[in-house]
Amino acid sequence: MATLYTCNQRDRAAAVHPCGKAAKALRDAGHAFEIETVGGYKALGFTRRGKRDRIRELTGQEDVPVFVDDDGGVVHGTKTIVAWAKAHPAA
């Protein structure tokens, strides 16, 4: 199953929070996915140490949201995920 990696906000506050916006766009496009949260906070970089290794492995950076589709394709960043979801509606 596809996975959306998010911060601890998960898919809350879809109108304002980057992770929520990505989740909403994917759902609106009909995608099924599980949410996996990663620890740490952007404003407190030291809180990320060792908690975002998977994100770094997938994207070369530590920011979320990151979406991994059913085929293993990786899309990261809110705007990119939203655009991808619009361009790739679920069948």
N, C-alpha and C positions, 0 to 999 in steps of 0.2 A: 504494500500500500504506500501511497505517496506520503511524504512527511513535510510539515511546515515547522521549521525551527524558529522559536520565538523567545523573547525575554519572559520574565515572570508575569507580564500582563496578559500573556497568551493571546486570545482573540477578543479581549474586552476593548471597549472604547473605539469601535470601528470607525467612528467619525473623525477621531483625532489622533489615535495612536498608530504608529507605523505598522506594528505587528497585526493589529486589529484590521487596518485597511487592507493588508495583504490577504488575511483570512477571508474577509468579506468578499473581495474580488474573486478569489478562488471558488468560494461557495456560490456566488452569483453566476459564475461560469459553469457550475455543475460539477465541480471536482470534489471527490471524496478524499480526505487526507486525515492523518492523525497529527496531533500537535505534540511536539517535544520541546520542553522549555530548557533553556540553558541559563546558567547562573551568571552573576556579575552585572554591573551597571556601566553604561557608557561614560557617565560623568565621573565615575570612580573606577578608573582603569585597573587599579590594583585588585579590585574585587573579581576581576575576570580570570586571574591567573589559574591555569589548570582547568577552568570550567568551560572553555570554548575551543578546546582542542579539535573537536569534530568540525566545528564551523571553519576553523583555520585550515583543516585538512581539505574540506570541500571547496573553499573559496579563496584561500590565501589571505584572508582578513578575518576580523572577529565580530563584525556587525551582523545583527539579525534584523529583519526576517530573512530566512533562506528556505527556499522550496526545492525539494527533491521529488521529481515526478516518478511515476510508476516505472519508467524506463531508465531511471538513474540520472536523468538530466538535472542540472543544477541551475537555479535562477535565484539571484540574490539582490536585495534592495527592494524597498516598497514599490517605487515607481516601475521598476523592471518587472516585478511580479504582477502588478496590476495590468501592465501592458501585455505581458505574456498570457495572462488569464483571458483577456479580451480577445487575443489573437488565436487562442487554442481552447475553445469551449469543449467541454467533455462531450463525448459521443453519446 
